Amino acid sequence: MQATWLDKHFKGDRTIWLIVFILSIFSLLAVYSSTGTLAYKYKSGNTEYYLFKHLFILAFGLGLMYLAHLVRYTYYSKISLIALLITIPLLGLTLILGTNLNEASRWLTLPGTNITFQTSDFAKLALIMFIARLLSKKQYDIKSFKGAFLPVIAPVFLVCGLILPANFSTAAVVFLSACYLMFIGRINIKYIFAMIGIGIAGFALFVGISLAVGHTGRIETWKARIERFSGDDNSDNYQTEQAKIAIARGGFIGKFPGNSVQRNFLPHPYSDFIYAIIIEEYGFLGGAFILFLYILLFFRVIKFIHHSPMAFGTLLAVGCTFMLVFQALINMAVAVNLFPVTGQPLPFLSMGGTSIWFTSIALGIVLSVSRQVEKEKKEGGAELAAA
């Protein structure tokens, strides 16, 4: 009876559902453990405040994922153009009127409320859906420069260009995810390399213009992060040093849940550096297990799309999953000092609102595609049995 109920209400790849459930448990435990200092600073020691807040965000995100997985994946093709048309003015509005933090305007504050909305989270998903739609419709002429390549790169450069001034790392994640999706979509490889070259040249032009007009705020931040990462003197690289200490304290099996020491010293232990806290509390085994879950997520998607005859569904599932896993790998690489600090959260684990919600929607879309693949496999099997 239980299996029947699960089959009825939770469709799609069961392994992906299990991965999401496990990540949710880790997220609750890690956020609760790492927000103690935040609670004493802002909530008079009420450590349960951030736990219940994060629990609500996660529960709402799971609800969004459930609803998204019930929608037939073809509807996302229809709404992708509308989503993109909404995204572009939202990103422009964020640059002009967005809430400024550390010389970066990344959030819009909803009028009359204190609720902030990170528009780049919406933009990432909207762009991936739109690129998947374009590539699937252009398959008959996919190797054409004018017919397929130019229509795809225009929205990519527009969206990434609007994200770049405030958030280089997110713009880079979106841009490289778009390049990967174009590769999967069979765009001519020489055009993709040309696109990367144009992107690098465009970034250099942006830096040059910013320096010329004197707007060097974010550029100085990027420069300082790279210098701290590549330099021999770690005295001014406080975040990375504290993350290293957390990882060293964790050892092989960790200090066990709730016993982190570095959460009291590490800036943003509940978001940007939550992976370091996970390793401190759960050790190398816990850190490797989290990495394994993200890799497994990617390969589960690769496995089921092999049975998918649907161009749009394949591209949509691969695009959403690659972007999430790529972002996760960057966050983990930063925590273990393989990359400079980027500010990218760990998808579905870091504390946050819009990040978790749009990650949930993206996973719901992936499950929607897998649900359709499973349905067509069953119908195909039934037809063979009847024959």
C-alpha positions as a Markdown table, in Angstrom:
| # | Residue | x | y | z |
|---|---|---|---|---|
| 1 | Met | 0.0 | 0.0 | 0.0 |
| 2 | Gln | 2.8 | 2.4 | 0.9 |
| 3 | Ala | 4.6 | 1.8 | -2.4 |
| 4 | Thr | 1.4 | 2.3 | -4.3 |
| 5 | Trp | 0.8 | 5.7 | -2.6 |
| 6 | Leu | 4.4 | 6.7 | -3.4 |
| 7 | Asp | 4.0 | 5.7 | -7.0 |
| 8 | Lys | 0.8 | 7.6 | -7.2 |
| 9 | His | 2.0 | 10.9 | -5.7 |
| 10 | Phe | 5.8 | 11.0 | -6.3 |
| 11 | Lys | 6.5 | 10.3 | -9.9 |
| 12 | Gly | 9.8 | 10.5 | -11.7 |
| 13 | Asp | 13.2 | 9.2 | -10.8 |
| 14 | Arg | 13.1 | 7.8 | -7.2 |
| 15 | Thr | 16.8 | 8.3 | -6.7 |
| 16 | Ile | 16.5 | 12.0 | -7.4 |
| 17 | Trp | 13.7 | 12.2 | -4.8 |
| 18 | Leu | 16.0 | 10.4 | -2.3 |
| 19 | Ile | 18.9 | 12.7 | -3.0 |
| 20 | Val | 16.7 | 15.7 | -2.4 |
| 21 | Phe | 15.4 | 14.2 | 0.9 |
| 22 | Ile | 19.0 | 13.5 | 2.2 |
| 23 | Leu | 20.3 | 16.9 | 1.2 |
| 24 | Ser | 17.3 | 18.5 | 3.0 |
| 25 | Ile | 18.2 | 16.6 | 6.2 |
| 26 | Phe | 21.8 | 17.7 | 6.0 |
| 27 | Ser | 20.7 | 21.3 | 5.3 |
| 28 | Leu | 18.6 | 21.5 | 8.4 |
| 29 | Leu | 21.3 | 20.0 | 10.6 |
| 30 | Ala | 24.1 | 22.1 | 9.2 |
| 31 | Val | 22.1 | 25.4 | 9.2 |
| 32 | Tyr | 20.9 | 24.9 | 12.7 |
| 33 | Ser | 24.5 | 24.1 | 13.8 |
| 34 | Ser | 26.1 | 27.1 | 12.0 |
| 35 | Thr | 23.6 | 29.9 | 12.9 |
| 36 | Gly | 24.3 | 29.9 | 16.7 |
| 37 | Thr | 26.4 | 33.0 | 16.5 |
| 38 | Leu | 23.9 | 34.7 | 14.2 |
| 39 | Ala | 21.1 | 33.9 | 16.7 |
| 40 | Tyr | 23.0 | 35.4 | 19.7 |
| 41 | Lys | 23.9 | 38.5 | 17.7 |
| 42 | Tyr | 20.5 | 39.3 | 16.2 |
| 43 | Lys | 17.8 | 37.1 | 18.0 |
| 44 | Ser | 18.9 | 37.2 | 21.7 |
| 45 | Gly | 20.2 | 33.7 | 21.6 |
| 46 | Asn | 17.0 | 32.2 | 20.1 |
| 47 | Thr | 18.8 | 29.5 | 18.1 |
| 48 | Glu | 15.5 | 27.9 | 17.0 |
| 49 | Tyr | 14.5 | 31.0 | 15.1 |
| 50 | Tyr | 16.8 | 30.3 | 12.1 |
| 51 | Leu | 16.0 | 26.5 | 12.3 |
| 52 | Phe | 12.3 | 27.1 | 11.9 |
| 53 | Lys | 12.8 | 29.8 | 9.3 |
| 54 | His | 15.0 | 27.5 | 7.3 |
| 55 | Leu | 12.5 | 24.6 | 7.8 |
| 56 | Phe | 9.8 | 26.8 | 6.3 |
| 57 | Ile | 11.9 | 27.8 | 3.4 |
| 58 | Leu | 12.8 | 24.2 | 2.7 |
| 59 | Ala | 9.3 | 23.0 | 3.1 |
| 60 | Phe | 8.0 | 25.7 | 0.7 |
| 61 | Gly | 10.8 | 24.7 | -1.7 |
| 62 | Leu | 9.8 | 21.0 | -1.6 |
| 63 | Gly | 6.2 | 22.1 | -2.2 |
| 64 | Leu | 7.3 | 24.1 | -5.3 |
| 65 | Met | 9.3 | 21.1 | -6.5 |
| 66 | Tyr | 6.3 | 18.8 | -6.1 |
| 67 | Leu | 4.1 | 21.1 | -8.0 |
| 68 | Ala | 6.7 | 21.6 | -10.8 |
| 69 | His | 7.1 | 17.9 | -11.2 |
| 70 | Leu | 3.4 | 17.5 | -11.8 |
| 71 | Val | 3.4 | 19.9 | -14.7 |
| 72 | Arg | 4.0 | 18.3 | -18.1 |
| 73 | Tyr | 7.5 | 19.4 | -19.2 |
| 74 | Thr | 6.3 | 20.8 | -22.5 |
| 75 | Tyr | 4.6 | 23.6 | -20.7 |
| 76 | Tyr | 8.0 | 24.9 | -19.6 |
| 77 | Ser | 8.8 | 25.5 | -23.3 |
| 78 | Lys | 5.7 | 27.6 | -23.6 |
| 79 | Ile | 6.5 | 29.8 | -20.6 |
| 80 | Ser | 10.2 | 30.1 | -21.2 |
| 81 | Leu | 9.9 | 33.1 | -23.6 |
| 82 | Ile | 7.6 | 34.9 | -21.1 |
| 83 | Ala | 10.1 | 34.1 | -18.3 |
| 84 | Leu | 13.0 | 35.5 | -20.2 |
| 85 | Leu | 11.0 | 38.7 | -21.1 |
| 86 | Ile | 10.3 | 39.2 | -17.4 |
| 87 | Thr | 13.9 | 38.4 | -16.5 |
| 88 | Ile | 15.6 | 41.1 | -18.6 |
| 89 | Pro | 13.8 | 44.2 | -17.1 |
| 90 | Leu | 14.1 | 42.6 | -13.6 |
| 91 | Leu | 17.9 | 42.4 | -13.9 |
| 92 | Gly | 18.1 | 45.9 | -15.3 |
| 93 | Leu | 15.9 | 47.2 | -12.4 |
| 94 | Thr | 18.1 | 45.3 | -9.9 |
| 95 | Leu | 21.2 | 47.1 | -11.2 |
| 96 | Ile | 19.6 | 50.5 | -10.9 |
| 97 | Leu | 17.4 | 50.2 | -7.9 |
| 98 | Gly | 18.5 | 47.0 | -6.2 |
| 99 | Thr | 19.5 | 46.7 | -2.6 |
| 100 | Asn | 23.2 | 47.4 | -2.4 |
| 101 | Leu | 25.5 | 45.2 | -0.3 |
| 102 | Asn | 29.3 | 45.3 | -0.6 |
| 103 | Glu | 29.0 | 47.6 | -3.7 |
| 104 | Ala | 26.8 | 45.0 | -5.4 |
| 105 | Ser | 23.2 | 45.3 | -6.3 |
| 106 | Arg | 21.9 | 41.8 | -6.4 |
| 107 | Trp | 18.5 | 42.0 | -4.6 |
| 108 | Leu | 15.2 | 43.7 | -5.2 |
| 109 | Thr | 13.3 | 44.5 | -2.0 |
| 110 | Leu | 9.6 | 44.1 | -2.5 |
| 111 | Pro | 7.7 | 47.4 | -1.9 |
| 112 | Gly | 6.2 | 47.7 | 1.5 |
| 113 | Thr | 8.0 | 44.6 | 2.8 |
| 114 | Asn | 11.4 | 43.7 | 4.0 |
| 115 | Ile | 11.5 | 40.7 | 1.7 |
| 116 | Thr | 14.4 | 40.5 | -0.8 |
| 117 | Phe | 14.4 | 38.7 | -4.1 |
| 118 | Gln | 17.7 | 37.8 | -5.9 |
| 119 | Thr | 16.7 | 38.2 | -9.5 |
| 120 | Ser | 19.7 | 36.3 | -10.9 |
| 121 | Asp | 18.2 | 33.0 | -9.4 |
| 122 | Phe | 15.2 | 33.5 | -11.6 |
| 123 | Ala | 17.3 | 34.6 | -14.5 |
| 124 | Lys | 19.4 | 31.4 | -14.4 |
| 125 | Leu | 16.4 | 29.1 | -14.7 |
| 126 | Ala | 14.6 | 31.3 | -17.3 |
| 127 | Leu | 17.7 | 31.3 | -19.6 |
| 128 | Ile | 18.2 | 27.6 | -19.4 |
| 129 | Met | 14.6 | 26.9 | -20.3 |
| 130 | Phe | 14.7 | 29.4 | -23.2 |
| 131 | Ile | 18.0 | 28.0 | -24.6 |
| 132 | Ala | 16.6 | 24.4 | -24.4 |
| 133 | Arg | 13.5 | 25.6 | -26.3 |
| 134 | Leu | 15.6 | 27.3 | -29.0 |
| 135 | Leu | 18.0 | 24.4 | -29.5 |
| 136 | Ser | 15.2 | 21.9 | -29.7 |
| 137 | Lys | 13.4 | 23.9 | -32.3 |
| 138 | Lys | 16.6 | 24.5 | -34.3 |
| 139 | Gln | 17.7 | 20.9 | -34.5 |
| 140 | Tyr | 16.9 | 20.7 | -38.3 |
| 141 | Asp | 19.4 | 23.5 | -38.9 |
| 142 | Ile | 21.6 | 23.2 | -35.8 |
| 143 | Lys | 25.0 | 23.6 | -37.5 |
| 144 | Ser | 24.0 | 26.9 | -39.1 |
| 145 | Phe | 25.7 | 30.0 | -37.8 |
| 146 | Lys | 22.9 | 32.4 | -38.7 |
| 147 | Gly | 20.0 | 30.0 | -38.2 |
| 148 | Ala | 20.9 | 28.4 | -34.9 |
| 149 | Phe | 24.0 | 29.9 | -33.3 |
| 150 | Leu | 23.1 | 33.7 | -33.4 |
| 151 | Pro | 19.6 | 33.3 | -32.0 |
| 152 | Val | 21.0 | 31.4 | -29.0 |
| 153 | Ile | 23.9 | 33.6 | -28.1 |
| 154 | Ala | 21.9 | 36.8 | -28.1 |
| 155 | Pro | 19.9 | 36.1 | -24.9 |
| 156 | Val | 23.0 | 34.5 | -23.3 |
| 157 | Phe | 25.1 | 37.6 | -23.6 |
| 158 | Leu | 22.2 | 39.9 | -22.6 |
| 159 | Val | 21.4 | 38.0 | -19.4 |
| 160 | Cys | 25.0 | 37.4 | -18.4 |
| 161 | Gly | 25.9 | 41.0 | -19.2 |
| 162 | Leu | 23.2 | 42.2 | -16.9 |
| 163 | Ile | 24.3 | 39.9 | -14.1 |
| 164 | Leu | 28.0 | 40.6 | -14.5 |
| 165 | Pro | 28.4 | 44.1 | -12.9 |
| 166 | Ala | 27.1 | 42.8 | -9.5 |
| 167 | Asn | 27.9 | 39.1 | -9.6 |
| 168 | Phe | 30.8 | 37.8 | -11.7 |
| 169 | Ser | 30.7 | 34.3 | -10.4 |
| 170 | Thr | 27.0 | 33.8 | -11.2 |
| 171 | Ala | 27.4 | 35.3 | -14.6 |
| 172 | Ala | 30.3 | 32.9 | -15.2 |
| 173 | Val | 28.2 | 29.9 | -14.0 |
| 174 | Val | 25.3 | 30.8 | -16.3 |
| 175 | Phe | 27.6 | 31.5 | -19.2 |
| 176 | Leu | 29.5 | 28.2 | -18.9 |
| 177 | Ser | 26.2 | 26.3 | -18.3 |
| 178 | Ala | 24.9 | 27.8 | -21.5 |
| 179 | Cys | 28.0 | 26.7 | -23.4 |
| 180 | Tyr | 27.7 | 23.2 | -22.1 |
| 181 | Leu | 24.0 | 23.1 | -23.1 |
| 182 | Met | 24.9 | 24.3 | -26.6 |
| 183 | Phe | 27.5 | 21.6 | -26.8 |
| 184 | Ile | 24.9 | 18.9 | -25.9 |
| 185 | Gly | 22.5 | 20.6 | -28.3 |
| 186 | Arg | 25.0 | 19.9 | -31.2 |
| 187 | Ile | 25.9 | 23.5 | -31.9 |
| 188 | Asn | 29.1 | 23.6 | -34.0 |
| 189 | Ile | 32.0 | 23.4 | -31.5 |
| 190 | Lys | 34.0 | 26.1 | -33.3 |
| 191 | Tyr | 31.1 | 28.5 | -32.7 |
| 192 | Ile | 31.1 | 27.6 | -29.0 |
| 193 | Phe | 34.8 | 28.4 | -28.7 |
| 194 | Ala | 34.2 | 31.6 | -30.6 |
| 195 | Met | 31.5 | 32.4 | -28.1 |
| 196 | Ile | 33.9 | 31.8 | -25.2 |
| 197 | Gly | 36.4 | 34.1 | -26.8 |
| 198 | Ile | 33.8 | 36.8 | -27.3 |
| 199 | Gly | 32.8 | 36.4 | -23.7 |
| 200 | Ile | 36.4 | 36.9 | -22.4 |
| 201 | Ala | 36.8 | 39.9 | -24.7 |
| 202 | Gly | 33.5 | 41.3 | -23.5 |
| 203 | Phe | 34.6 | 40.9 | -19.8 |
| 204 | Ala | 37.9 | 42.6 | -20.6 |
| 205 | Leu | 36.0 | 45.5 | -22.2 |
| 206 | Phe | 33.7 | 45.8 | -19.2 |
| 207 | Val | 36.8 | 45.9 | -16.9 |
| 208 | Gly | 38.5 | 48.5 | -19.1 |
| 209 | Ile | 35.4 | 50.8 | -19.3 |
| 210 | Ser | 34.8 | 50.5 | -15.5 |
| 211 | Leu | 38.4 | 51.5 | -14.8 |
| 212 | Ala | 38.2 | 54.3 | -17.3 |
| 213 | Val | 35.1 | 55.8 | -15.7 |
| 214 | Gly | 36.2 | 55.2 | -12.1 |
| 215 | His | 33.6 | 52.6 | -11.1 |
| 216 | Thr | 36.0 | 50.0 | -9.7 |
| 217 | Gly | 34.1 | 48.7 | -6.7 |
| 218 | Arg | 33.5 | 45.1 | -7.7 |
| 219 | Ile | 36.6 | 45.0 | -9.8 |
| 220 | Glu | 38.7 | 45.7 | -6.8 |
| 221 | Thr | 36.9 | 43.0 | -4.9 |
| 222 | Trp | 37.5 | 40.5 | -7.7 |
| 223 | Lys | 41.2 | 41.5 | -7.8 |
| 224 | Ala | 41.6 | 41.2 | -4.1 |
| 225 | Arg | 40.1 | 37.7 | -4.0 |
| 226 | Ile | 42.4 | 36.5 | -6.8 |
| 227 | Glu | 45.5 | 38.1 | -5.1 |
| 228 | Arg | 44.6 | 36.5 | -1.8 |
| 229 | Phe | 44.1 | 33.1 | -3.4 |
| 230 | Ser | 47.3 | 33.2 | -5.4 |
| 231 | Gly | 49.5 | 34.9 | -2.8 |
| 232 | Asp | 51.8 | 33.2 | -0.3 |
| 233 | Asp | 50.8 | 35.4 | 2.6 |
| 234 | Asn | 47.5 | 34.0 | 4.1 |
| 235 | Ser | 47.4 | 36.6 | 6.9 |
| 236 | Asp | 44.7 | 38.6 | 5.2 |
| 237 | Asn | 42.8 | 35.6 | 3.8 |
| 238 | Tyr | 40.7 | 35.1 | 6.9 |
| 239 | Gln | 37.8 | 33.2 | 5.3 |
| 240 | Thr | 39.9 | 30.6 | 3.7 |
| 241 | Glu | 42.1 | 30.1 | 6.7 |
| 242 | Gln | 39.1 | 29.5 | 9.0 |
| 243 | Ala | 37.7 | 27.1 | 6.4 |
| 244 | Lys | 41.0 | 25.2 | 6.4 |
| 245 | Ile | 40.9 | 25.0 | 10.2 |
| 246 | Ala | 37.4 | 23.7 | 10.1 |
| 247 | Ile | 38.4 | 21.0 | 7.6 |
| 248 | Ala | 41.5 | 20.0 | 9.6 |
| 249 | Arg | 39.4 | 19.8 | 12.8 |
| 250 | Gly | 36.9 | 17.5 | 11.0 |
| 251 | Gly | 39.5 | 14.8 | 10.3 |
| 252 | Phe | 38.1 | 11.5 | 8.9 |
| 253 | Ile | 34.9 | 11.1 | 10.9 |
| 254 | Gly | 34.3 | 14.6 | 12.1 |
| 255 | Lys | 33.4 | 16.2 | 15.5 |
| 256 | Phe | 29.7 | 15.0 | 15.1 |
| 257 | Pro | 26.6 | 17.2 | 14.6 |
| 258 | Gly | 26.4 | 20.4 | 16.6 |
| 259 | Asn | 30.1 | 20.3 | 17.7 |
| 260 | Ser | 31.6 | 22.8 | 15.2 |
| 261 | Val | 34.0 | 25.3 | 16.7 |
| 262 | Gln | 34.8 | 27.2 | 13.5 |
| 263 | Arg | 31.2 | 28.3 | 13.1 |
| 264 | Asn | 32.0 | 30.9 | 15.7 |
| 265 | Phe | 34.9 | 32.3 | 13.6 |
| 266 | Leu | 34.1 | 31.6 | 9.9 |
| 267 | Pro | 32.1 | 34.3 | 8.1 |
| 268 | His | 28.9 | 33.1 | 6.6 |
| 269 | Pro | 29.2 | 29.4 | 7.8 |
| 270 | Tyr | 25.6 | 28.9 | 7.0 |
| 271 | Ser | 25.8 | 29.9 | 3.3 |
| 272 | Asp | 29.1 | 30.4 | 1.4 |
| 273 | Phe | 31.2 | 28.1 | 3.7 |
| 274 | Ile | 28.6 | 25.6 | 4.9 |
| 275 | Tyr | 30.6 | 22.8 | 3.2 |
| 276 | Ala | 33.5 | 23.5 | 5.6 |
| 277 | Ile | 31.2 | 23.2 | 8.6 |
| 278 | Ile | 29.8 | 19.9 | 7.2 |
| 279 | Ile | 33.3 | 18.5 | 6.9 |
| 280 | Glu | 34.2 | 19.7 | 10.4 |
| 281 | Glu | 31.1 | 18.0 | 11.9 |
| 282 | Tyr | 30.9 | 15.0 | 9.6 |
| 283 | Gly | 34.5 | 14.6 | 8.6 |
| 284 | Phe | 36.0 | 13.5 | 5.3 |
| 285 | Leu | 33.3 | 10.8 | 5.1 |
| 286 | Gly | 30.5 | 13.4 | 5.3 |
| 287 | Gly | 32.1 | 15.8 | 2.8 |
| 288 | Ala | 32.7 | 12.9 | 0.3 |
| 289 | Phe | 29.1 | 11.8 | 0.8 |
| 290 | Ile | 27.7 | 15.2 | -0.1 |
| 291 | Leu | 30.0 | 15.4 | -3.2 |
| 292 | Phe | 28.8 | 11.9 | -4.1 |
| 293 | Leu | 25.2 | 13.0 | -3.9 |
| 294 | Tyr | 25.7 | 15.8 | -6.4 |
| 295 | Ile | 27.6 | 13.6 | -8.8 |
| 296 | Leu | 25.0 | 10.9 | -8.5 |
| 297 | Leu | 22.3 | 13.5 | -9.3 |
| 298 | Phe | 24.0 | 14.4 | -12.5 |
| 299 | Phe | 24.6 | 10.8 | -13.6 |
| 300 | Arg | 21.0 | 9.8 | -12.8 |
| 301 | Val | 19.8 | 12.5 | -15.2 |
| 302 | Ile | 22.3 | 11.4 | -17.8 |
| 303 | Lys | 21.0 | 7.8 | -17.4 |
| 304 | Phe | 17.3 | 8.5 | -17.9 |
| 305 | Ile | 17.7 | 10.9 | -20.8 |
| 306 | His | 19.3 | 8.1 | -22.8 |
| 307 | His | 15.8 | 6.7 | -23.0 |
| 308 | Ser | 14.3 | 10.1 | -23.9 |
| 309 | Pro | 13.4 | 10.8 | -27.6 |
| 310 | Met | 12.4 | 14.3 | -26.6 |
| 311 | Ala | 14.9 | 17.0 | -27.6 |
| 312 | Phe | 13.5 | 19.7 | -25.4 |
| 313 | Gly | 13.1 | 17.4 | -22.4 |
| 314 | Thr | 16.6 | 16.1 | -22.7 |
| 315 | Leu | 18.2 | 19.6 | -23.0 |
| 316 | Leu | 16.0 | 21.0 | -20.2 |
| 317 | Ala | 16.9 | 18.3 | -17.8 |
| 318 | Val | 20.6 | 18.3 | -18.6 |
| 319 | Gly | 20.8 | 22.1 | -18.5 |
| 320 | Cys | 19.1 | 22.5 | -15.1 |
| 321 | Thr | 21.1 | 19.7 | -13.5 |
| 322 | Phe | 24.5 | 20.7 | -14.9 |
| 323 | Met | 24.0 | 24.3 | -13.7 |
| 324 | Leu | 23.1 | 23.1 | -10.1 |
| 325 | Val | 25.9 | 20.5 | -9.9 |
| 326 | Phe | 28.5 | 22.9 | -11.4 |
| 327 | Gln | 27.6 | 25.6 | -8.8 |
| 328 | Ala | 27.9 | 22.9 | -6.1 |
| 329 | Leu | 31.3 | 21.9 | -7.2 |
| 330 | Ile | 32.4 | 25.6 | -7.3 |
| 331 | Asn | 31.2 | 26.1 | -3.7 |
| 332 | Met | 32.9 | 23.0 | -2.5 |
| 333 | Ala | 36.1 | 23.9 | -4.3 |
| 334 | Val | 36.1 | 27.3 | -2.6 |
| 335 | Ala | 35.6 | 25.7 | 0.8 |
| 336 | Val | 38.7 | 23.5 | 0.3 |
| 337 | Asn | 40.7 | 26.4 | -1.2 |
| 338 | Leu | 40.9 | 25.1 | -4.8 |
| 339 | Phe | 39.1 | 28.3 | -6.1 |
| 340 | Pro | 39.1 | 31.9 | -4.9 |
| 341 | Val | 36.1 | 33.0 | -2.9 |
| 342 | Thr | 33.1 | 33.4 | -5.2 |
| 343 | Gly | 30.0 | 33.8 | -2.9 |
| 344 | Gln | 28.2 | 31.0 | -4.6 |
| 345 | Pro | 25.8 | 29.1 | -2.2 |
| 346 | Leu | 25.7 | 25.3 | -2.0 |
| 347 | Pro | 22.5 | 24.4 | -3.8 |
| 348 | Phe | 19.8 | 23.0 | -1.5 |
| 349 | Leu | 22.2 | 23.1 | 1.5 |
| 350 | Ser | 23.0 | 26.7 | 2.1 |
| 351 | Met | 20.6 | 28.9 | 4.0 |
| 352 | Gly | 18.7 | 31.2 | 1.7 |
| 353 | Gly | 15.3 | 31.9 | 0.2 |
| 354 | Thr | 15.2 | 32.4 | -3.5 |
| 355 | Ser | 18.2 | 30.2 | -4.0 |
| 356 | Ile | 16.5 | 27.2 | -2.5 |
| 357 | Trp | 13.2 | 27.9 | -4.1 |
| 358 | Phe | 14.5 | 28.2 | -7.7 |
| 359 | Thr | 16.8 | 25.2 | -7.1 |
| 360 | Ser | 13.6 | 23.3 | -6.0 |
| 361 | Ile | 11.8 | 24.4 | -9.1 |
| 362 | Ala | 14.7 | 23.3 | -11.3 |
| 363 | Leu | 14.7 | 19.9 | -9.7 |
| 364 | Gly | 11.0 | 19.7 | -10.1 |
| 365 | Ile | 11.4 | 20.4 | -13.8 |
| 366 | Val | 14.0 | 17.6 | -14.0 |
| 367 | Leu | 11.6 | 15.2 | -12.3 |
| 368 | Ser | 8.8 | 16.3 | -14.7 |
| 369 | Val | 11.0 | 15.2 | -17.6 |
| 370 | Ser | 11.9 | 11.9 | -15.9 |
| 371 | Arg | 8.2 | 11.3 | -15.2 |
| 372 | Gln | 7.4 | 11.6 | -18.9 |
| 373 | Val | 10.3 | 9.3 | -19.8 |
| 374 | Glu | 9.0 | 6.7 | -17.4 |
| 375 | Lys | 5.5 | 7.1 | -18.7 |
| 376 | Glu | 6.6 | 6.6 | -22.3 |
| 377 | Lys | 8.7 | 3.5 | -21.3 |
| 378 | Lys | 5.7 | 1.9 | -19.6 |
| 379 | Glu | 3.4 | 2.7 | -22.5 |
| 380 | Gly | 6.0 | 1.3 | -24.9 |
| 381 | Gly | 6.4 | -1.9 | -22.8 |
| 382 | Ala | 2.6 | -2.3 | -22.7 |
| 383 | Glu | 2.4 | -2.0 | -26.5 |
| 384 | Leu | 5.1 | -4.6 | -27.0 |
| 385 | Ala | 3.3 | -6.9 | -24.5 |
| 386 | Ala | 0.1 | -6.5 | -26.4 |
| 387 | Ala | 1.8 | -7.3 | -29.7 |
